[in-house]
Amino acid sequence: MPKKVWIEDWALEPHTATRADHIALRHHPRYGMPPVLRGIFDGRLLFAGTEMAPEFGGFVEGALEAAEIVANGILRTVPENCG
């Protein structure tokens, strides 16, 4: 059993949320890799967060999807004899 449970309302955190964050969304935001970040640093910098997922952005499923995409990309760059 946990000894303590901490619940954080990030909308009330002044260093995380802005006034715009208090406006209710009318639809689920579009997520995925923004075009400006595609190919950045010649693939040496990889982003794998829920915001980068092409589907399920903002959800745990999106984070897992993004991680899988990055992991598969890394595995494709590893020579077969190094595995």
C-alpha positions in Angstrom: 0.0 0.0 0.0 1.3 3.5 -0.7 2.1 5.6 2.3 1.2 8.8 0.5 -0.7 9.8 -2.6 0.1 13.1 -4.2 -2.4 14.6 -6.6 -1.3 17.5 -8.7 -3.5 19.8 -10.7 -1.1 21.0 -13.3 -3.5 23.7 -14.4 -2.9 25.4 -11.1 0.9 25.2 -11.4 2.1 28.7 -12.5 5.4 27.4 -14.1 3.5 24.8 -16.2 0.2 26.2 -17.2 -0.9 29.5 -18.7 -4.2 31.3 -18.8 -4.9 29.7 -22.2 -4.6 26.3 -20.5 -7.7 27.1 -18.5 -9.9 27.4 -21.6 -11.7 24.1 -22.2 -10.8 22.3 -25.4 -13.5 21.9 -28.0 -11.7 19.0 -29.7 -8.7 16.8 -29.0 -5.5 18.5 -30.2 -3.6 17.3 -33.2 -0.4 15.6 -32.1 2.5 14.1 -34.0 5.9 15.2 -35.1 5.7 18.8 -36.3 7.2 19.3 -39.7 9.8 21.7 -38.4 11.3 18.9 -36.2 11.4 16.2 -38.9 15.0 15.4 -39.6 16.3 17.8 -37.0 20.0 17.1 -36.2 20.1 14.4 -38.9 18.3 11.9 -36.7 20.7 12.3 -33.8 18.1 13.8 -31.6 14.9 11.7 -31.2 11.7 12.7 -29.6 9.5 10.0 -28.0 6.7 11.6 -25.9 3.0 11.3 -26.1 2.9 14.7 -27.9 4.9 13.1 -30.8 2.6 10.1 -31.3 0.7 10.2 -34.7 -2.2 8.6 -32.9 -3.4 8.6 -29.3 -1.5 11.8 -28.5 -2.0 13.0 -24.9 -2.6 9.5 -23.7 -0.4 6.8 -22.3 -1.0 4.8 -25.5 0.5 7.7 -27.4 3.6 7.7 -25.3 4.0 4.0 -25.9 3.4 4.4 -29.6 6.0 7.2 -29.8 8.5 5.1 -27.8 8.0 2.1 -30.1 8.6 4.3 -33.2 11.8 5.7 -31.8 13.0 2.3 -30.6 12.4 0.7 -34.0 14.2 3.6 -35.6 17.2 3.0 -33.4 17.2 -0.7 -34.0 17.2 -0.1 -37.8 20.5 1.8 -37.4 22.3 -0.9 -35.4 24.3 -3.3 -37.6 23.2 -6.9 -37.3 26.5 -8.1 -35.9 26.3 -5.6 -33.0 23.0 -7.0 -31.6 
